[in-house]
Amino acid sequence: MPSQDDLHSPSEGEKNSTYPPLEPRRAARVREQLGLTRGQVAWAVSAFQGHPLHPDTLLAWERGTEAPTAHQINALAAALWCSPGDLLGEPATLLQCRTLLGLTVEQVALGVGMTRDRYAEAEQRNRWRGSERQTQAVFEVLQPPPACFVGACGRTGQLRVLLREAVTGWWPNYVRPVAKIVPVAPAEIRRALEQLHLAYQRIDNHGRTGAAAEAVEREALTFLDRVDEQLWRLLRTSEPDPTRLPEKRS
């Protein structure tokens, strides 16, 4: 059975993926801003990657029904005169953070103050176990988004439990416990928890019966199952605060 920390964390394939997934709307928007047709971009991608790409494949990428490889992402970025990061979603692993910054394992290990092998193991497993000083350094070097860092610390399951209790109970009591895990200013945590609580309370089952009650119950369960994703959405514009690092487990 998977542990709580493994729930909703990156799969082995996602951990080893060099890049985050392509963000379809970003890719389409960049192409449209350049005034290029899919045929023109597909031709340029074909030239960069060394073999043909059909415009229908580019259409599938922009619709999110197919995903390009890392090599194809590089070719697409070159065709659109942008960096790969301009086309991608938020990095979810240490590997993806490093790749987007164009750093080598050796450079990160040196900046963090670890041996190459120890950092490489942390990146391969996407499990961070560095000292407080090394953790401060990894924020400076890799600039991981809060969701990425919490996942790498193995605290996603613990966070989800706290968030579920917060939205279904008295949320102010959970600002401090959540802030111990999420490296974001407490004021931002407070704002997000209040919004999550209010959103959950709007899922009102009072007086409903039969199919209507079942539909509301499914909506509530879906909300709770994805409550961590909704927290990250609310915090997406917040800057990580490396002075408030997650406390080590006792």
Order of alpha helices (4+ residues) and beta strands (2+ residues): alpha-alpha-alpha-alpha-alpha-alpha-alpha-alpha-alpha-alpha-alpha-alpha-alpha-alpha-alpha
